[in-house]
Amino acid sequence: MPEKTYEMTAEGKKQLEEELQTLKFVKRPQIVERLKIARSYGDLSENSEYDAAKDEQMRLEERINAISEQLKYAVIVDTAAVDPDEVSIGKTVTVTEVGEDEPETYEIVGSSQSDPFHGKVSNESPIGKALLGHKKGETVKINVDSANVSYDVVINDVKTTD
């Protein structure tokens, strides 16, 4: 069975590589030092500093493994190879819900870069998935499964993200 691929922009890959370096060479040594200090306090069975450091170490190693997996199977999306008016990863799209006046702008990114509070929606999210492949001027139906809601949006503009 083929491994899952992680589509992302070149910038997204660079950000993951930088985060991985920081986790491995800055955060990991800090936690090792905290563990060493906590061990020096003696009895580990009632040592909350040691327990907290071990929990943090576990979360750090999980994040390192997740990023390593994403980088191993990263597929960089070449926005230059996509029609300029077509929605794809690495592009910013402005849409207006049918019947509304206020446009909304989203940057379509790979799942590892998703940050909906800053307008970055994953290509795997309901909105991102629905918009992919559509072009400026088209009306798209977006189904939001979790809320059992669907709405139509008109694609006003598509730009390559800088």
C-alpha positions as CSV (number, residue, x, y, z in Angstrom):
1,M,0.0,0.0,0.0
2,P,1.5,3.4,-1.0
3,E,2.4,5.8,1.8
4,K,0.3,8.9,2.3
5,T,1.7,12.0,0.5
6,Y,1.7,15.4,2.0
7,E,1.1,18.2,-0.6
8,M,2.6,21.5,0.4
9,T,4.2,24.6,-0.9
10,A,7.9,25.1,-1.0
11,E,7.5,27.7,1.7
12,G,5.5,25.2,3.8
13,K,8.3,22.6,3.4
14,K,10.9,25.1,4.4
15,Q,8.9,26.1,7.5
16,L,8.6,22.4,8.6
17,E,12.3,21.8,8.0
18,E,13.1,24.9,10.2
19,E,10.7,23.7,12.9
20,L,12.3,20.2,12.9
21,Q,15.7,21.7,13.3
22,T,14.6,23.8,16.3
23,L,12.9,20.8,17.9
24,K,15.8,18.5,17.5
25,F,18.7,20.9,18.3
26,V,17.2,23.4,20.7
27,K,14.1,22.0,22.4
28,R,15.3,18.4,22.7
29,P,18.5,19.4,24.6
30,Q,16.5,21.7,26.8
31,I,14.2,18.9,27.8
32,V,17.2,16.5,28.4
33,E,18.7,19.1,30.7
34,R,15.4,19.5,32.6
35,L,15.2,15.7,33.0
36,K,18.8,15.6,34.4
37,I,18.0,18.4,36.9
38,A,14.7,16.7,37.9
39,R,16.5,13.4,38.4
40,S,18.9,15.1,40.8
41,Y,16.0,15.8,43.1
42,G,15.9,12.2,44.1
43,D,12.8,9.9,44.3
44,L,11.2,9.9,40.8
45,S,8.0,8.4,42.0
46,E,6.8,11.7,43.6
47,N,8.8,14.1,41.3
48,S,6.4,16.4,39.5
49,E,9.2,18.2,37.6
50,Y,10.4,14.8,36.2
51,D,6.8,13.8,35.2
52,A,6.2,17.1,33.5
53,A,9.5,16.9,31.6
54,K,8.8,13.3,30.5
55,D,5.4,14.4,29.3
56,E,6.9,17.3,27.4
57,Q,9.6,15.0,25.9
58,M,6.9,12.6,24.7
59,R,5.0,15.4,23.0
60,L,8.2,16.7,21.4
61,E,9.1,13.3,20.1
62,E,5.6,12.8,18.6
63,R,5.9,16.2,16.9
64,I,9.4,15.3,15.5
65,N,8.1,12.0,14.2
66,A,5.0,13.7,12.6
67,I,7.2,16.4,10.9
68,S,9.7,13.8,9.7
69,E,6.9,11.7,8.2
70,Q,5.5,14.7,6.4
71,L,8.9,15.8,5.0
72,K,9.7,12.2,3.9
73,Y,6.5,12.0,1.8
74,A,6.3,15.7,0.9
75,V,5.1,16.6,-2.6
76,I,5.8,20.2,-3.6
77,V,3.0,21.8,-5.6
78,D,4.2,23.8,-8.5
79,T,1.7,26.7,-8.8
80,A,3.4,27.9,-12.0
81,A,2.2,24.7,-13.8
82,V,-1.5,25.4,-12.9
83,D,-3.8,27.7,-14.8
84,P,-3.5,31.2,-13.2
85,D,-7.2,31.4,-12.6
86,E,-7.5,27.8,-11.1
87,V,-7.6,27.2,-7.4
88,S,-4.7,25.0,-6.2
89,I,-2.4,24.6,-3.2
90,G,-0.3,27.7,-2.9
91,K,-2.9,30.1,-4.2
92,T,-5.1,32.7,-2.5
93,V,-8.7,32.7,-3.4
94,T,-11.4,35.3,-2.7
95,V,-14.9,34.0,-2.6
96,T,-18.3,35.5,-1.8
97,E,-21.2,33.4,-0.4
98,V,-24.2,33.6,-2.7
99,G,-26.6,36.2,-1.3
100,E,-23.9,37.9,0.9
101,D,-21.9,41.0,0.2
102,E,-18.7,40.4,2.3
103,P,-16.0,38.5,0.4
104,E,-13.7,36.0,2.3
105,T,-10.1,35.3,1.4
106,Y,-8.4,32.0,1.9
107,E,-4.9,30.7,1.2
108,I,-5.1,27.1,0.1
109,V,-2.2,25.2,1.8
110,G,-1.2,21.6,2.6
111,S,-2.6,20.1,5.8
112,S,0.7,20.7,7.7
113,Q,0.4,24.5,7.1
114,S,-3.3,24.8,8.0
115,D,-4.2,27.8,10.2
116,P,-7.8,28.7,9.7
117,F,-7.6,31.6,12.1
118,H,-5.2,33.3,9.8
119,G,-7.0,32.4,6.6
120,K,-4.9,29.4,5.7
121,V,-7.2,26.4,4.9
122,S,-6.0,22.9,4.1
123,N,-6.6,21.3,0.8
124,E,-8.1,18.5,2.8
125,S,-10.7,20.7,4.6
126,P,-14.3,20.9,3.3
127,I,-13.7,24.4,2.0
128,G,-10.3,23.7,0.5
129,K,-11.3,20.4,-1.1
130,A,-14.5,22.0,-2.6
131,L,-12.5,24.9,-4.2
132,L,-9.6,23.0,-5.6
133,G,-9.7,22.8,-9.4
134,H,-12.3,25.5,-9.8
135,K,-11.7,28.8,-11.6
136,K,-12.4,32.4,-11.2
137,G,-16.1,33.2,-12.0
138,E,-17.4,29.7,-11.1
139,T,-20.0,29.0,-8.4
140,V,-19.0,26.2,-6.1
141,K,-21.2,24.2,-3.6
142,I,-19.4,23.6,-0.3
143,N,-20.7,20.9,2.0
144,V,-19.6,21.2,5.6
145,D,-20.2,17.6,6.8
146,S,-19.8,18.2,10.6
147,A,-22.5,21.0,10.5
148,N,-24.6,19.3,7.8
149,V,-24.6,22.7,6.0
150,S,-23.9,23.5,2.4
151,Y,-23.5,26.8,0.7
152,D,-22.6,28.2,-2.7
153,V,-19.7,30.6,-3.2
154,V,-18.6,32.5,-6.2
155,I,-14.9,32.6,-6.9
156,N,-14.0,36.3,-7.3
157,D,-10.3,36.1,-7.7
158,V,-7.4,33.6,-7.6
159,K,-3.8,34.7,-7.1
160,T,-0.5,32.8,-6.6
161,T,0.5,33.2,-2.9
162,D,3.7,35.3,-2.6
